[in-house]
Amino acid sequence: MPVSEAPYKRTYKHTSTRGNEQKVRCAKCGKMVPRWKTFTIQSGMRITDPTILKQVDKRMVHLLKRKERVCPKCARFYNVVEKGKSKRKKGTGRNKRR
């Protein structure tokens, strides 16, 4: 049983059958990180003004959307992943104070 768990879940399963995985550059800090450790975010431009949306035909507007990968350090700093304490530090076990 691990002593401390991360306050977030990773859905990508890193198994031995995948071999040597590629490293990806973090979109925020530029650090090279293994791909399975990164978090994906969608970045792009949006038109939020309702008056402009009424005037412009949506078929004629091409907004850039791209998938960016962020390292765990930047994901915590830029609130991609919720900052939180591990279960051990929260005190959810038997030694919980009331």
Backbone as CSV, one residue per row, in Angstrom:
resi,resn,N_x,N_y,N_z,CA_x,CA_y,CA_z,C_x,C_y,C_z
1,MET,0.843,-1.175,0.000,0.000,0.000,0.000,0.889,1.239,0.000
2,PRO,0.640,2.193,-0.890,1.492,3.376,-0.949,1.300,4.277,0.269
3,VAL,2.366,4.948,0.611,2.327,5.846,1.764,1.487,7.069,1.433
4,SER,1.645,7.589,0.233,0.956,8.801,-0.152,0.453,8.662,-1.584
5,GLU,-0.746,9.114,-1.839,-1.304,9.074,-3.185,-1.443,10.485,-3.716
6,ALA,-1.389,10.632,-5.032,-1.579,11.935,-5.659,-3.045,12.352,-5.529
7,PRO,-3.314,13.657,-5.442,-4.705,14.113,-5.289,-5.490,14.110,-6.598
8,TYR,-4.961,13.481,-7.646,-5.640,13.424,-8.935,-5.459,12.037,-9.516
9,LYS,-6.261,11.694,-10.502,-6.201,10.386,-11.133,-5.618,10.519,-12.532
10,ARG,-4.765,9.592,-12.904,-4.267,9.524,-14.270,-4.995,8.383,-14.964
11,THR,-5.527,8.641,-16.140,-6.281,7.611,-16.837,-5.402,6.779,-17.750
12,TYR,-4.222,7.261,-18.088,-3.335,6.554,-18.998,-2.596,5.475,-18.225
13,LYS,-2.728,4.228,-18.642,-2.086,3.122,-17.943,-0.718,2.847,-18.558
14,HIS,0.313,2.953,-17.772,1.675,2.736,-18.235,2.042,1.286,-17.964
15,THR,2.140,0.502,-19.009,2.446,-0.916,-18.841,3.766,-1.247,-19.515
16,SER,4.292,-2.418,-19.207,5.594,-2.810,-19.733,5.534,-3.163,-21.213
17,THR,4.359,-3.469,-21.748,4.266,-3.849,-23.151,4.399,-2.655,-24.093
18,ARG,4.344,-1.466,-23.596,4.413,-0.281,-24.449,5.842,0.069,-24.867
19,GLY,6.817,-0.479,-24.215,8.197,-0.217,-24.599,8.669,1.154,-24.157
20,ASN,9.687,1.671,-24.836,10.243,2.970,-24.508,9.357,4.050,-25.112
21,GLU,8.705,4.816,-24.264,7.762,5.810,-24.756,8.458,7.130,-25.043
22,GLN,7.848,7.884,-25.929,8.441,9.146,-26.362,8.292,10.222,-25.288
23,LYS,9.168,11.193,-25.369,9.094,12.339,-24.487,8.476,13.494,-25.254
24,VAL,7.688,14.292,-24.537,6.963,15.404,-25.130,7.394,16.676,-24.434
25,ARG,7.392,17.777,-25.159,7.744,19.070,-24.580,6.518,19.682,-23.919
26,CYS,6.666,20.164,-22.682,5.572,20.820,-21.958,5.230,22.136,-22.655
27,ALA,3.935,22.415,-22.794,3.491,23.613,-23.503,3.735,24.887,-22.696
28,LYS,3.864,24.774,-21.397,4.033,25.956,-20.550,5.494,26.270,-20.253
29,CYS,6.255,25.267,-19.811,7.633,25.543,-19.392,8.687,25.032,-20.375
30,GLY,8.315,24.158,-21.298,9.253,23.666,-22.294,10.091,22.483,-21.840
31,LYS,9.793,21.925,-20.697,10.554,20.793,-20.165,10.162,19.514,-20.902
32,MET,11.135,18.618,-21.128,10.859,17.336,-21.757,10.355,16.361,-20.689
33,VAL,9.153,15.815,-20.904,8.486,14.950,-19.929,7.992,13.707,-20.656
34,PRO,8.024,12.529,-20.023,7.412,11.353,-20.652,5.928,11.603,-20.926
35,ARG,5.452,11.111,-22.049,4.092,11.407,-22.504,3.027,10.926,-21.523
36,TRP,3.268,9.812,-20.861,2.265,9.267,-19.954,2.118,10.070,-18.677
37,LYS,3.077,10.933,-18.373,2.983,11.763,-17.178,2.254,13.079,-17.420
38,THR,2.028,13.434,-18.668,1.482,14.746,-18.971,-0.038,14.778,-18.865
39,PHE,-0.575,15.984,-18.757,-2.012,16.243,-18.764,-2.333,17.028,-20.026
40,THR,-3.471,16.722,-20.655,-3.822,17.409,-21.890,-4.814,18.525,-21.599
41,ILE,-4.612,19.649,-22.288,-5.540,20.769,-22.203,-5.843,21.235,-23.621
42,GLN,-7.016,21.828,-23.808,-7.397,22.392,-25.089,-7.155,23.888,-25.020
43,SER,-6.430,24.434,-25.975,-6.213,25.876,-26.012,-6.688,26.404,-27.347
44,GLY,-7.098,27.636,-27.351,-7.572,28.244,-28.575,-8.250,29.567,-28.282
45,MET,-8.953,30.076,-29.280,-9.616,31.358,-29.156,-11.124,31.138,-29.201
46,ARG,-11.851,31.892,-28.405,-13.308,31.828,-28.399,-13.878,33.222,-28.538
47,ILE,-15.027,33.322,-29.171,-15.758,34.582,-29.218,-16.844,34.482,-28.163
48,THR,-16.735,35.304,-27.120,-17.681,35.230,-26.015,-18.697,36.365,-26.034
49,ASP,-18.470,37.382,-26.840,-19.384,38.516,-26.904,-20.644,38.114,-27.671
50,PRO,-21.835,38.175,-27.059,-23.048,37.716,-27.744,-23.439,38.562,-28.951
51,THR,-23.107,39.855,-28.948,-23.466,40.695,-30.099,-22.637,40.335,-31.327
52,ILE,-21.392,40.002,-31.128,-20.543,39.597,-32.257,-20.989,38.236,-32.779
53,LEU,-21.376,37.333,-31.880,-21.838,36.012,-32.311,-23.093,36.093,-33.177
54,LYS,-23.985,37.054,-32.894,-25.187,37.221,-33.700,-24.869,37.756,-35.095
55,GLN,-23.844,38.596,-35.188,-23.513,39.240,-36.460,-22.716,38.325,-37.379
56,VAL,-21.934,37.428,-36.827,-21.018,36.609,-37.622,-21.639,35.234,-37.880
57,ASP,-21.505,34.764,-39.112,-21.951,33.416,-39.446,-20.927,32.427,-38.890
58,LYS,-21.392,31.434,-38.139,-20.481,30.501,-37.471,-19.740,29.616,-38.466
59,ARG,-20.303,29.416,-39.644,-19.638,28.585,-40.647,-18.420,29.280,-41.245
60,MET,-18.397,30.609,-41.186,-17.298,31.365,-41.786,-16.170,31.663,-40.805
61,VAL,-16.384,31.361,-39.544,-15.368,31.637,-38.532,-14.574,30.366,-38.278
62,HIS,-13.272,30.435,-38.444,-12.386,29.304,-38.179,-11.531,29.648,-36.963
63,LEU,-11.846,29.040,-35.846,-11.107,29.291,-34.622,-10.131,28.152,-34.384
64,LEU,-8.922,28.514,-34.057,-7.871,27.532,-33.862,-8.044,26.835,-32.509
65,LYS,-8.105,25.519,-32.536,-8.106,24.709,-31.321,-6.956,23.734,-31.426
66,ARG,-6.223,23.588,-30.342,-5.143,22.608,-30.358,-5.018,21.947,-29.000
67,LYS,-4.510,20.753,-29.028,-4.300,19.983,-27.807,-2.873,20.219,-27.346
68,GLU,-2.715,20.633,-26.099,-1.392,20.864,-25.533,-1.180,19.907,-24.370
69,ARG,0.051,19.516,-24.194,0.404,18.633,-23.092,1.195,19.432,-22.061
70,VAL,0.850,19.232,-20.785,1.429,20.005,-19.690,2.017,19.051,-18.667
71,CYS,3.205,19.373,-18.157,3.857,18.539,-17.146,3.110,18.674,-15.811
72,PRO,3.282,17.735,-14.889,2.559,17.786,-13.606,2.820,19.053,-12.801
73,LYS,4.046,19.582,-12.861,4.362,20.794,-12.113,3.556,21.981,-12.623
74,CYS,3.504,22.148,-13.941,2.739,23.252,-14.528,1.237,23.026,-14.388
75,ALA,0.811,21.763,-14.404,-0.608,21.468,-14.252,-1.105,21.916,-12.881
76,ARG,-0.293,21.756,-11.868,-0.679,22.232,-10.545,-0.618,23.750,-10.468
77,PHE,0.397,24.350,-11.096,0.569,25.802,-11.016,-0.528,26.543,-11.777
78,TYR,-0.903,26.044,-12.959,-1.912,26.704,-13.789,-3.326,26.185,-13.545
79,ASN,-3.538,25.451,-12.472,-4.843,24.934,-12.051,-5.497,24.035,-13.093
80,VAL,-4.694,23.305,-13.854,-5.242,22.273,-14.731,-5.692,21.114,-13.863
81,VAL,-4.918,20.804,-12.850,-5.240,19.779,-11.870,-5.451,20.489,-10.546
82,GLU,-6.458,20.070,-9.834,-6.770,20.717,-8.568,-5.674,20.437,-7.548
83,LYS,-5.185,21.504,-6.929,-4.193,21.333,-5.886,-4.855,20.689,-4.687
84,GLY,-4.169,19.793,-4.063,-4.753,19.147,-2.896,-3.715,18.350,-2.146
85,LYS,-4.093,17.918,-0.986,-3.196,17.127,-0.161,-3.464,15.652,-0.389
86,SER,-2.482,14.853,-0.076,-2.652,13.411,-0.197,-3.548,12.902,0.930
87,LYS,-3.978,11.658,0.808,-4.851,11.082,1.834,-4.155,11.022,3.183
88,ARG,-2.850,10.785,3.140,-2.105,10.689,4.400,-2.105,12.035,5.125
89,LYS,-1.937,13.143,4.362,-1.882,14.461,4.996,-3.258,14.983,5.372
90,LYS,-4.313,14.508,4.680,-5.663,14.937,5.024,-6.116,14.340,6.345
91,GLY,-5.594,13.169,6.671,-5.984,12.531,7.927,-7.312,11.813,7.814
92,THR,-7.562,11.152,6.692,-8.834,10.455,6.515,-8.820,9.065,7.136
93,GLY,-7.713,8.657,7.675,-7.598,7.311,8.257,-8.158,7.246,9.671
94,ARG,-7.588,6.338,10.469,-8.066,6.117,11.840,-7.715,7.289,12.754
95,ASN,-6.625,8.010,12.430,-6.146,9.058,13.321,-6.784,10.424,13.030
96,LYS,-7.944,10.414,12.430,-8.581,11.675,12.062,-9.059,12.412,13.311
97,ARG,-8.718,13.702,13.391,-9.120,14.515,14.543,-10.480,15.147,14.267
98,ARG,-11.261,15.281,15.327,-12.589,15.888,15.169,-12.739,17.070,16.051
